[in-house]
Structures are given as C-alpha cells and as structure tokens.
Amino acid sequence: MTRLLGVLLIALALGACGKKEEAPNAAGGAGPAAMMAAAPEASAKQAEGAERRFLAYEHRVSLEVDAPQLERLYRELQDACVNETTWHCTVMDASIQLERDERGGTAHLNLRASPEGVRTMRKRLADSGGVVSQGTHVDDLGQPIAEVSKRLDMLKTYRASLLDLQRKATKVEDLILIAEKLSETQSELEAATGQSAQLMDRVNREVLSIDLSTRQTTARSLWAPIGNALREFPPSLVHASASVISAVAYLLPWVIVLSIVSVLIARVRRKRRQQKSAD
C-alpha cells in the first residue's frame, strides 16, 4: 500500500514536470519571430480574462396596482416565464392572495431567467406605472468559481493518474486500493461539477423577485376595519355559539355531580340539626 502511494506521488510529480518542460520547448522551437507574434494574442487573452467578472444579479421590484390588474399581471408574468423558451426562465416561488370581495390582495413571484428575460419583465413592470420601489443586489462569484475550477482540474489529473496506475498494477490488493480511490475521486468530481454548474447558473441567469399589492385609497383604508368586521360577523357568531355549546357540554356533567353532592350535604346538615334539637 505504501509502495503504491509512493508510485502515485511520483507519477503526479513526473506529470507536472513534463507539463513544465513542454511549455519552454514549445516556445523555444517557435523562434523569436513567433514569440513576438504570439505576444499580442497572449496579452489580449489575459486582458479578456481580467475583464471577465462572474457577477450574480438579484433584482427586487415592488408594485401597487389596481385590483383587476393584480391577478392579470401575475398571470402574464408566469405565462411569459413558461412560454418564452429563449429566456430559460424558472418560477422558483409563486403565491397570490385575494380578498373575498376581490377588491384587494397581494401576490409574490420569484423568478430566475436570462438577463434579456429579466430586462423585458422589468420593463413590463415599469410600464404598468405602479412601481413603488426597486433595487439590485450583486454577488461577485469570481473567487468561488476559480476555486471550484482548480479543484476540478486537480481531481481530473488525480483520476487520470489512478487510471494509469490501474492499467499497470498487477497485484490484487493494489487493484482494490486503486478502485476505492477511483470511486472516492469520482464522487468528489461529480460534487464539484454540480457546484460549478450551480455557480455558473447564478452568473448566467438573474433572479427577479416581484411583490404585487393593490392600491389602498384613504376612504377605503378608514372604513376597511368596519367592513371587515361586518363581513366576519356571521362566521364569528357561529363560532361563538359553537364555543358556548361546547362549554355547556363540558360543564353539564359537573353541574349534575355538584347538584347531587349539594343535596347530600344539605341532608346531612339537616339530620345533624334534628339530632341537636332532639338532644
């Protein structure tokens, strides 16, 4: 087992040295003219890599709209997210609550879509004329993505070395050990690949959180408590009556028992009084 691990470390070291030696040889064989020609291209690639930033955008928009418009706008945004295939849109959360008289309510949507899709939906919301607040939060995922990428490269190199050793191994115990290491490496590789895909999805698609509510006029807001109380009066009366009936049902056996006990106590006291008067 120790010999196998030593061989594995030597293989990794030789692979790294081979890569380092290939680069100078390739540059030396090209000659000064080729190096001068390749220098601008390399500089351009470095500049492009430096300018590439992995940013994840999250947008929040709050709107106040008329009651008939609330449900219509809520349905329109969901349908657009589902039907516009180029947006790669996903509805992550959706909820709506309408009042019984359908004169008010609230709705919430949480979407993830391409930047183009998010821009189109934000423009649609702005055109509705009911935007009361909006904001954007940005996360820089450059470092997490770079760390995951390095881990992927390391795991792939390690797996390739294990496969090479597996082809060369002759002992059964060595083959078993290599198979175990390959299984562990493959699991770690799949986990890192999933993490990388999740991070890139946050970069390639933006989050849009939408809160919709109905406009509340002053007159309505003043009389709303009274209206709500009148609407809730019949069910409240029914619930209160049911509570009274339940209370009576629970208390009735105790009333009967207490009545019997009271009668017995009264009889005992009456007998004692009669005995005292007789004495």
C-alpha positions in Angstrom: 0.0 0.0 0.0 2.8 2.4 0.9 4.7 1.4 -2.3 1.6 2.1 -4.4 1.1 5.6 -2.8 4.7 6.4 -3.4 4.4 5.4 -7.1 1.3 7.6 -7.3 3.1 10.6 -5.9 6.0 10.0 -8.4 3.5 9.8 -11.3 1.9 13.1 -10.3 5.3 14.8 -9.9 6.5 13.5 -13.3 3.3 14.7 -15.0 3.8 18.1 -13.5 7.4 18.3 -14.6 6.5 17.1 -18.1 4.0 19.9 -18.5 6.6 22.5 -17.3 9.2 21.1 -19.8 6.7 21.1 -22.7 6.0 24.8 -22.4 9.6 26.1 -22.7 10.4 23.7 -25.5 7.4 24.8 -27.5 8.3 28.5 -27.0 12.0 27.8 -27.9 11.1 25.9 -31.1 8.9 28.6 -32.3 11.7 31.2 -32.5 11.8 34.9 -31.6 9.5 35.9 -34.5 6.8 33.5 -33.5 7.1 34.6 -29.9 6.7 38.3 -30.8 3.7 37.4 -33.0 2.1 35.4 -30.2 2.7 38.1 -27.5 -0.2 40.4 -28.5 -2.6 37.4 -28.6 -1.5 36.3 -25.2 -1.9 39.8 -23.8 -5.3 40.1 -25.4 -6.4 36.8 -23.7 -5.0 37.9 -20.4 -6.9 41.2 -20.6 -10.1 39.4 -21.6 -9.7 37.1 -18.6 -9.1 40.0 -16.3 -12.2 41.9 -17.6 -14.4 38.8 -17.2 -16.2 39.0 -13.9 -18.5 36.4 -12.6 -21.4 38.5 -11.2 -24.7 37.2 -9.9 -27.6 39.7 -10.0 -30.7 39.7 -7.9 -33.4 42.3 -8.6 -36.4 43.3 -6.4 -39.4 45.2 -7.6 -42.5 46.2 -5.6 -45.7 47.5 -7.2 -49.0 48.8 -6.3 -51.7 48.3 -9.0 -55.4 48.3 -9.3 -57.3 45.2 -8.1 -58.3 43.9 -11.6 -54.7 44.4 -12.8 -53.1 42.5 -10.0 -54.2 39.0 -11.0 -53.8 39.7 -14.7 -50.2 40.9 -14.2 -49.5 38.0 -12.0 -50.7 35.5 -14.7 -49.0 37.4 -17.5 -45.5 37.2 -15.9 -45.9 33.5 -15.1 -47.1 32.7 -18.7 -44.2 34.7 -20.2 -41.7 32.9 -18.0 -43.0 29.5 -19.0 -43.6 30.2 -22.7 -40.5 32.3 -23.7 -38.0 29.4 -24.2 -35.1 31.8 -25.0 -35.3 33.2 -21.5 -34.5 29.9 -19.8 -36.9 31.1 -17.1 -37.8 29.1 -14.0 -40.6 30.0 -11.5 -39.0 29.3 -8.1 -41.8 30.7 -6.0 -45.3 32.0 -6.7 -48.2 32.9 -4.5 -51.3 35.1 -4.6 -54.0 36.0 -2.0 -57.2 37.8 -3.0 -59.7 39.3 -0.6 -63.2 37.9 -0.6 -64.7 40.9 -2.3 -61.9 40.8 -4.9 -61.2 44.5 -4.3 -57.7 43.8 -2.9 -54.9 41.3 -2.5 -51.2 40.6 -2.7 -49.1 38.4 -4.9 -45.4 37.3 -5.0 -43.2 35.9 -7.7 -39.6 34.8 -7.6 -38.1 34.0 -11.0 -34.7 33.1 -12.4 -34.2 33.9 -16.1 -31.6 35.2 -18.6 -30.6 38.8 -18.4 -32.7 39.5 -21.5 -35.8 38.0 -19.9 -35.3 39.9 -16.7 -34.9 43.2 -18.6 -38.1 42.5 -20.6 -40.1 41.7 -17.4 -38.7 44.7 -15.6 -39.7 46.9 -18.5 -43.2 45.4 -18.4 -43.5 46.2 -14.7 -42.2 49.7 -15.2 -44.8 50.3 -18.0 -47.6 49.3 -15.6 -46.9 52.6 -13.7 -47.2 51.1 -10.3 -43.6 50.6 -9.3 -43.1 51.9 -5.7 -39.6 50.5 -5.0 -36.9 48.5 -6.7 -33.3 47.5 -6.1 -30.5 45.3 -7.2 -28.0 43.2 -5.3 -24.8 41.8 -6.9 -22.6 39.0 -5.7 -19.1 38.5 -7.1 -18.6 34.8 -7.6 -15.2 35.0 -9.2 -13.3 33.5 -6.3 -15.7 30.6 -5.6 -15.8 29.7 -9.3 -12.0 29.9 -9.6 -11.6 27.6 -6.5 -14.0 25.1 -7.9 -12.3 25.1 -11.3 -8.9 24.4 -9.6 -10.4 21.6 -7.6 -11.9 20.1 -10.8 -8.6 20.2 -12.6 -6.8 18.6 -9.6 -9.4 15.8 -9.4 -9.3 15.1 -13.1 -5.5 14.9 -13.0 -5.7 12.6 -10.0 -8.2 10.4 -11.7 -6.1 10.1 -14.8 -3.1 9.1 -12.7 -5.2 6.5 -10.9 -6.4 5.1 -14.2 -2.8 4.9 -15.5 -1.8 3.1 -12.3 -4.8 0.7 -12.7 -3.5 -0.3 -16.1 0.0 -1.0 -14.8 -1.0 -2.7 -11.5 -0.6 -6.5 -11.2 -1.4 -7.2 -7.6 -4.9 -7.8 -6.5 -4.5 -5.6 -3.3 -3.2 -2.8 -5.5 -6.2 -3.0 -7.9 -8.6 -3.0 -4.9 -7.0 0.1 -3.4 -6.9 1.9 -6.8 -10.6 1.0 -7.3 -11.5 2.5 -3.9 -9.6 5.7 -4.7 -11.2 6.0 -8.1 -14.7 5.7 -6.6 -13.9 8.4 -4.0 -12.4 10.6 -6.6 -15.4 10.2 -9.0 -17.8 11.1 -6.2 -15.8 14.3 -5.4 -15.6 15.1 -9.1 -19.4 14.8 -9.5 -20.0 17.0 -6.5 -17.5 19.7 -7.7 -19.1 19.6 -11.2 -22.6 20.1 -9.7 -21.3 23.0 -7.6 -19.6 24.6 -10.6 -22.8 24.3 -12.7 -24.8 25.9 -9.8 -22.4 28.8 -9.6 -22.4 29.4 -13.4 -26.2 29.2 -13.4 -26.3 32.1 -10.9 -24.0 34.0 -13.2 -25.8 33.2 -16.5 -29.3 33.7 -15.1 -30.6 36.6 -12.9 -33.1 36.5 -10.1 -36.2 38.7 -10.2 -38.3 39.0 -7.0 -41.7 40.7 -7.6 -44.2 41.9 -4.9 -47.6 43.0 -6.1 -50.3 44.7 -3.9 -53.4 46.6 -4.6 -53.7 50.4 -4.2 -55.4 51.4 -1.0 -57.4 54.7 -1.0 -57.8 56.8 2.1 -61.5 56.4 2.4 -61.3 52.6 1.9 -58.5 52.3 4.5 -60.6 54.1 7.1 -63.7 52.1 6.6 -62.0 48.8 5.9 -61.9 47.6 9.5 -65.7 48.2 9.8 -66.3 46.4 6.5 -64.2 43.5 7.6 -65.9 43.3 10.9 -69.4 43.2 9.2 -68.2 40.5 6.8 -66.8 38.5 9.6 -69.9 38.9 11.9 -71.9 35.8 10.7 -69.0 33.4 11.0 -67.8 34.9 14.2 -71.4 34.5 15.7 -71.4 30.9 14.6 -68.0 30.2 16.1 -69.0 31.9 19.4 -72.3 29.9 19.6 -70.4 26.7 19.0 -68.0 27.6 21.7 -70.9 28.2 24.2 -72.5 24.9 23.3 -69.1 23.1 23.7 -68.7 24.8 27.1 -72.2 23.7 28.2 -71.5 20.2 27.1 -68.3 20.0 29.2 -69.9 21.7 32.2 -73.2 19.8 32.3 -71.8 16.6 33.9 -70.1 18.6 36.6 -73.3 20.6 37.3 -75.2 17.3 37.8 -72.5 15.9 40.1 -72.2 19.1 42.1 -76.0 19.2 42.4 -76.1 15.7 43.8 -73.3 16.5 46.2 -75.0 19.6 47.4 -78.3 17.7 48.1 -76.4 15.1 50.1 -74.6 17.7 52.1 -77.9 19.5 52.8 -79.5 16.3 54.0 -76.6 15.5 56.3 -76.7 19.0 57.8 -80.5 18.7 58.3 -80.1 15.4 60.2 -77.5 16.9 62.4 -79.7 19.8 63.2 -82.6 17.5 64.0 -80.4 15.4 66.3 -79.2 18.5 68.1 -82.7 19.8 68.6 -83.8 16.4 69.9 -81.0 16.4 72.5 
